[in-house]
Amino acid sequence: MLLTRALSAIVLAPIVMGAVVIGGVAWFGFLAVALGLAAWEYARLMRLGGYQTAGWIAFILIIAFLADAAWPEARLLPAALSLILIGSLTWQLWHRTPTVTADWALGVAGGVYLGWAGHQLVEIRGLDNGAAWLLLLLTGTWLADSSAYLVGVRFGRRRLAPALSPRKSWEGLIGGIVISAAGNALIAAGLNLPPLHGAALGLIGGALGTLGDLSISMIKRQVGAKDSGNLIPGHGGALDRIDSLLFAALAGRLYLAWFAGL
């Protein structure tokens, strides 16, 4: 299992980092694909729970949020949201199910969550020295996730949230936070960014990234699923792979605005 996870990470990491460094259409396209796959998996989870959530509603919302962040001067979001809400509700009038209201609301909620997190990731890339800041956010989240897993396997005794994620432990959480904060400070120095900000983004990746992970675990447990999919060997689906990053992106963008002046 550990070897499979490591091999998948070795394959995926250069692709993600390459898209970050290139930026522009490459980063937009990568996010559209990754979040689109996550939206499809999310809709599948809702169907397992007895709902008939339309994945296309979430996907179109994701594209609208990404486009608004990529081309803010066009002010696309107000018109896009209006059209999406009108169109999706009208569509539901002709596709009524016993859970029609929840079907629509769940599609919108999933699209807003995934889309707004994607918006922040595009915004961060567009900042001054945005590629370095974005890499720092990603490495902080990855370090926290990987080190929490390794520390938890070796030293984990007290379960963090046994009803949601039986393998997560308090020891793993603390180890992940410490290692990601320290490691990210060193990476920040290598990227010519303030180590303090690197440590803070590592802390965000460790603490809030774990909450993001548990939030998706809550959804999966409610519908009786272990993973959101089986797209990535050793990791599950796309939603499983980015669940920590969603919270980290939202909180990381706030941190950069409030404390780094970006």
BELMODA-V298807 format. One record per residue. N is the residue number from 1. PHI is phi as a letter, one per 20 degrees, with the letter a starting at -180 (999 if undefined). PSI is psi in whole degrees, -180 to 180 (none if undefined). D_CENTER is the distance of its C-alpha to the mean C-alpha in Angstrom with 1 decimal. Layout:
n: (N/N)
phi: (PHI/PHI)
psi: (PSI/PSI)
d_center: (D_CENTER/D_CENTER)
//
This chain:
n: (1/2/3/4/5/6/7/8/9/10/11/12/13/14/15/16/17/18/19/20/21/22/23/24/25/26/27/28/29/30/31/32/33/34/35/36/37/38/39/40/41/42/43/44/45/46/47/48/49/50/51/52/53/54/55/56/57/58/59/60/61/62/63/64/65/66/67/68/69/70/71/72/73/74/75/76/77/78/79/80/81/82/83/84/85/86/87/88/89/90/91/92/93/94/95/96/97/98/99/100/101/102/103/104/105/106/107/108/109/110/111/112/113/114/115/116/117/118/119/120/121/122/123/124/125/126/127/128/129/130/131/132/133/134/135/136/137/138/139/140/141/142/143/144/145/146/147/148/149/150/151/152/153/154/155/156/157/158/159/160/161/162/163/164/165/166/167/168/169/170/171/172/173/174/175/176/177/178/179/180/181/182/183/184/185/186/187/188/189/190/191/192/193/194/195/196/197/198/199/200/201/202/203/204/205/206/207/208/209/210/211/212/213/214/215/216/217/218/219/220/221/222/223/224/225/226/227/228/229/230/231/232/233/234/235/236/237/238/239/240/241/242/243/244/245/246/247/248/249/250/251/252/253/254/255/256/257/258/259/260/261/262)
phi: (999/f/f/f/g/f/f/f/f/f/f/f/g/f/f/f/f/f/f/f/f/f/m/l/f/f/f/g/f/f/f/g/f/f/f/f/f/f/f/f/f/f/f/f/f/f/f/f/e/n/e/d/f/e/f/f/f/f/f/f/f/g/f/f/f/f/f/f/f/f/c/f/f/f/l/f/f/g/f/f/f/f/f/f/f/f/f/f/f/f/g/f/f/d/c/f/c/g/d/g/f/f/g/f/f/f/f/f/f/f/f/f/f/f/f/f/f/f/g/f/f/f/f/f/f/e/f/g/l/f/f/f/f/f/g/f/f/f/f/f/f/f/f/f/f/f/f/f/f/f/f/f/f/e/c/f/c/e/f/f/b/g/f/d/b/g/e/f/c/f/f/f/f/f/f/f/f/f/f/f/f/f/f/f/f/f/f/f/f/f/e/m/d/f/g/f/f/f/f/f/f/f/f/f/f/f/e/f/g/f/f/f/f/f/f/f/f/g/f/f/f/f/e/m/d/e/c/f/a/c/f/d/g/n/c/n/e/f/f/f/f/d/g/f/f/f/f/f/f/f/f/f/f/f/g/f/f/e/d/d/m/d)
psi: (-47/-41/-42/-44/-43/-44/-41/-41/-39/-36/-43/-38/-47/-33/-47/-48/-35/-43/-38/-48/-43/-43/-161/-132/-34/-46/-41/-48/-42/-46/-40/-42/-49/-47/-32/-43/-40/-38/-40/-42/-38/-46/-38/-42/-41/-37/-36/-29/3/6/166/50/132/115/-25/-28/-48/-41/-44/-38/-42/-48/-39/-44/-42/-43/-38/-38/-36/-35/68/-29/-21/-15/56/-29/-46/-48/-40/-44/-43/-47/-40/-44/-45/-48/-43/-40/-39/-42/-40/-25/-31/2/55/138/171/-22/35/-43/-46/-37/-48/-48/-39/-36/-43/-45/-44/-41/-40/-44/-55/-42/-42/-37/-42/-38/-44/-37/-36/-41/-45/-42/-28/-4/166/129/34/-35/-42/-43/-41/-43/-38/-40/-42/-46/-36/-42/-44/-44/-44/-45/-48/-45/-35/-40/-48/-44/-41/-41/-39/-41/-5/126/-44/121/137/-51/75/-29/-22/-43/89/-27/-13/138/160/-37/-42/-42/-50/-44/-41/-42/-47/-48/-41/-38/-46/-47/-40/-30/-41/-41/-39/-43/-39/-25/8/37/156/125/-33/-42/-36/-44/-40/-42/-32/-39/-42/-44/-37/-48/-57/-30/-38/-39/-38/-42/-48/-31/-44/-34/-38/-44/-45/-42/-36/-35/3/31/141/-43/160/-19/-170/30/-41/112/129/-12/-19/-133/-177/-41/-37/-36/-30/2/-40/-37/-27/-52/-41/-39/-45/-49/-36/-39/-39/-43/-47/-35/-43/-35/-21/-3/33/none)
d_center: (22.4/21.7/23.2/21.2/17.9/19.3/20.6/17.4/15.7/18.9/18.6/15.0/14.9/17.7/16.3/13.1/15.4/18.0/15.9/15.0/18.7/20.1/18.0/19.2/19.3/17.8/14.5/14.6/15.5/13.0/10.1/12.3/12.8/9.4/8.2/11.8/11.9/9.0/11.2/14.3/13.2/12.5/15.9/17.4/16.5/18.1/21.1/21.5/21.8/24.6/23.0/23.4/20.2/20.2/17.1/18.6/18.3/14.5/14.6/17.2/15.4/12.4/15.1/16.9/14.3/13.7/17.5/18.2/16.3/17.9/21.3/21.6/25.4/25.5/24.3/22.8/20.6/23.6/25.4/22.4/21.4/25.1/25.5/22.5/23.6/27.2/26.5/24.2/26.6/29.6/28.2/27.9/31.6/32.5/30.0/30.9/30.0/30.9/27.3/27.2/26.0/23.2/22.3/22.0/20.3/17.6/16.9/16.8/14.6/11.9/12.3/12.4/9.2/7.1/9.8/10.1/6.7/7.8/11.1/10.5/9.4/12.6/14.6/14.1/15.3/18.2/19.4/22.4/21.6/18.0/17.5/18.4/16.3/13.1/14.3/15.0/11.6/10.2/13.3/13.1/9.9/11.5/14.8/14.0/12.5/15.4/18.1/17.3/17.8/21.0/22.4/21.8/23.6/26.4/26.9/25.0/27.5/26.2/23.5/20.7/19.9/22.1/21.7/18.0/17.5/21.0/20.3/18.5/21.1/21.9/23.3/20.1/18.1/20.9/21.2/17.6/17.8/21.2/20.5/17.2/19.1/22.2/20.8/18.7/21.9/23.7/21.2/21.4/25.2/25.1/23.2/25.7/23.4/24.5/23.8/23.4/20.4/19.0/19.7/18.2/14.8/15.2/16.1/13.1/10.9/13.3/14.0/11.2/8.6/11.2/11.3/7.7/8.8/12.1/11.1/10.0/13.0/15.1/14.5/15.3/18.3/19.7/20.0/21.2/18.6/17.8/15.0/13.2/15.1/16.9/15.7/15.1/18.0/17.5/13.8/14.0/12.0/9.2/7.3/8.6/7.6/3.8/4.4/5.5/3.7/2.8/6.5/7.4/7.1/9.0/11.4/11.8/13.0/15.3/16.6/17.5/19.3/21.1/22.0/21.9/23.5/21.1)
//
